[in-house]
């Protein structure tokens, strides 16, 4: 008789796509609401956007159990920071905290792919994009998740972010106004849902600006 070996697979991939765009006085983050495993849709109404601070949001794709665990860890560390300093953490500080938290787990990493949005020290919109083990970069726009390979070439073509290697360094914020950025996000998601079975159902868009935070929703393909 052949000997069968039991295998433990700690990860799953639940699909979904996240996109973020930063402007001079705003930032927009969006994600679809489908959560699936393989060819099975688990739910069509799952939010992938999480509020870390009043003006700092994180959107995550990947293994959603790890996403929830990561959100709890960041929430606890931010609460400790608020008790110690009597203020909320800034977006650049939160970006470093997220990087350190992911890197600390690098030998058994959170299977999450994150974008962090908010405002920098100058009050300009900023986007930080991450890999699973904490390497991150401040950019003008980013996409993560199952539809990122379809969306990023379109964003590169439309937004033309300057290379971070150029000297003198150029501002990473995109030249679009807020309404144009929202339209671009709706267009790229409508295109991605035509080719990616893990992205669809509904689009959740969160806009941060001087007036505060607001949410918008748009319908996507459901098949």
C-alpha positions in Angstrom: 0.0 0.0 0.0 1.2 3.5 -0.8 1.8 5.7 2.1 -0.2 8.9 2.0 1.2 12.0 3.6 -1.2 14.6 5.2 -0.5 18.2 4.1 -1.4 21.3 6.0 -2.1 24.3 3.8 -2.3 27.4 6.0 -3.2 29.9 3.2 -6.1 30.5 0.8 -6.4 33.1 -1.9 -9.8 34.9 -1.7 -9.3 37.1 -4.8 -10.4 40.7 -5.2 -8.7 43.9 -6.4 -7.8 47.2 -4.7 -6.8 50.4 -6.5 -5.6 53.7 -5.0 -4.9 57.1 -6.5 -3.5 60.2 -4.7 -3.9 63.8 -5.8 -2.7 67.2 -4.5 -5.7 67.6 -2.1 -7.4 64.2 -2.1 -6.8 60.4 -2.2 -9.2 57.7 -3.5 -9.1 54.1 -2.6 -11.5 51.5 -4.2 -12.0 47.7 -4.0 -14.6 45.2 -5.3 -16.8 43.4 -2.8 -16.5 39.8 -4.1 -14.8 37.2 -1.9 -14.2 33.8 -3.4 -12.1 30.7 -3.2 -11.3 28.8 -6.3 -14.5 28.8 -8.5 -16.8 29.4 -5.5 -18.1 32.8 -4.5 -18.3 33.0 -0.7 -20.0 36.4 -0.5 -20.8 39.2 -2.9 -20.8 42.0 -0.3 -17.5 42.0 1.6 -15.6 45.3 2.2 -11.8 45.2 1.7 -11.3 48.8 2.9 -10.4 49.3 6.6 -10.1 52.6 8.5 -6.9 52.8 10.5 -7.2 56.5 11.5 -9.4 59.5 10.7 -7.4 60.2 7.5 -5.6 56.9 6.9 -7.2 53.9 5.1 -5.9 50.5 4.1 -7.3 48.2 1.4 -6.2 44.6 1.3 -6.5 41.6 -1.0 -5.2 38.0 -0.5 -6.1 35.7 2.3 -8.9 37.5 4.2 -8.4 35.6 7.5 -4.8 37.0 7.5 -6.2 40.4 6.5 -8.5 40.4 9.6 -5.6 39.4 11.9 -3.4 42.1 10.4 -6.2 44.7 11.0 -6.6 43.7 14.6 -2.8 43.9 15.2 -2.6 47.4 13.6 -5.7 48.6 15.5 -4.2 47.5 18.9 -0.8 49.1 18.2 -2.5 52.3 17.1 -4.6 52.3 20.3 -1.4 52.0 22.4 0.1 54.9 20.4 -2.9 57.1 21.1 -2.8 56.4 24.8 1.0 57.2 24.9 0.9 60.3 22.7 -2.6 61.6 23.0 -3.0 61.9 19.2 -3.6 59.7 16.2 -0.7 58.4 14.1 0.1 60.2 10.9 -0.2 58.4 7.6 3.6 58.1 7.0 4.0 56.8 10.6 1.2 54.3 9.9 2.9 53.3 6.7 6.1 52.5 8.6 4.2 50.6 11.3 2.5 48.4 8.6 5.9 47.7 7.0 7.4 46.7 10.3 4.4 44.5 11.2 4.6 42.6 7.9 8.4 42.2 8.1 8.2 40.9 11.7 6.1 38.0 10.3 8.3 37.4 7.2 9.1 33.8 8.1 5.4 32.9 8.3 3.9 36.0 6.5 0.5 37.4 6.4 -0.7 36.5 2.9 -2.0 40.0 2.3 -1.2 42.6 -0.4 -2.0 46.1 0.8 -2.3 49.7 -0.2 -2.3 52.4 2.4 -3.7 55.9 1.6 -3.9 59.2 3.5 -2.2 62.6 3.7 1.5 63.3 4.2 3.2 66.0 6.3 2.5 68.6 3.6 -1.2 67.8 3.4 -0.9 66.1 0.0 -2.5 62.8 -0.8 -0.2 59.8 -0.7 -0.4 56.1 -1.6 1.9 53.4 -0.1 2.0 50.0 -1.8 3.3 46.8 -0.2 4.4 43.3 -0.9 3.6 40.4 1.6 6.7 40.9 3.7 6.8 44.6 4.2 8.7 46.2 1.3 6.9 49.4 0.5 7.0 52.4 -1.7 5.3 55.8 -1.8 3.7 56.2 -5.2 1.0 58.3 -6.9 -1.2 55.3 -7.7 -1.2 51.5 -7.2 -3.2 48.3 -7.7 -3.1 45.1 -5.7 -4.9 41.8 -6.0 -6.0 39.4 -8.7 -6.8 42.1 -11.2 -3.7 44.2 -10.6 -1.9 42.9 -13.7 -4.8 44.1 -15.9 -5.2 47.5 -14.2 -1.6 48.7 -13.7 -0.8 49.0 -17.4 -3.8 51.2 -17.9 -2.9 53.4 -14.9 0.6 53.7 -16.1 -0.7 54.9 -19.5 -3.2 57.3 -18.1 -1.3 58.8 -15.1 2.3 58.7 -16.2 3.9 58.7 -12.8 7.5 60.1 -12.8 10.3 57.7 -12.0 11.5 57.9 -8.4 15.0 57.6 -9.8 14.8 61.1 -11.5 16.9 63.9 -10.0 15.7 66.2 -8.7 12.9 64.1 -7.2 9.4 64.9 -8.6 6.1 64.9 -6.8 4.4 61.5 -7.0 0.8 62.9 -6.9 -1.3 62.4 -10.0 -2.4 65.4 -12.1 -6.1 64.4 -12.2 -8.8 66.2 -10.2 -10.9 64.2 -7.8 -13.8 63.5 -10.2 -11.4 62.4 -13.0 -9.7 60.0 -10.6 -13.0 58.4 -9.6 -14.0 58.0 -13.3 -10.6 56.3 -14.1 -11.1 53.9 -11.2 -14.6 53.0 -12.4 -13.3 52.4 -15.9 -10.4 50.2 -14.9 -12.6 48.1 -12.7 -15.2 47.7 -15.4 -12.5 46.4 -17.7 -10.9 44.1 -15.1 -14.2 42.4 -14.3 -14.4 41.3 -18.0 -11.2 39.2 -17.7 -10.8 38.4 -14.0 -13.3 36.0 -12.4 -12.2 36.9 -8.9 -13.2 40.6 -9.3 -16.8 41.7 -9.5 -20.3 42.2 -8.0 -19.9 45.8 -6.6 -17.3 48.5 -6.4 -16.7 50.4 -3.1 -15.0 53.8 -3.4 -13.8 55.8 -0.5 -12.7 59.4 -1.0 -10.6 61.4 1.5 -10.3 65.2 1.1 -10.4 68.4 3.2 -14.2 67.9 3.8 -13.6 64.5 5.4 -14.4 61.0 4.1 -17.3 59.8 1.9 -18.2 56.5 0.2 -19.6 55.7 -3.2 -20.7 52.5 -4.8 -21.0 51.3 -8.4 -22.3 48.0 -9.8 -19.9 45.5 -11.5 -20.5 42.3 -13.3 -22.0 39.5 -11.2 -21.1 36.5 -13.3 
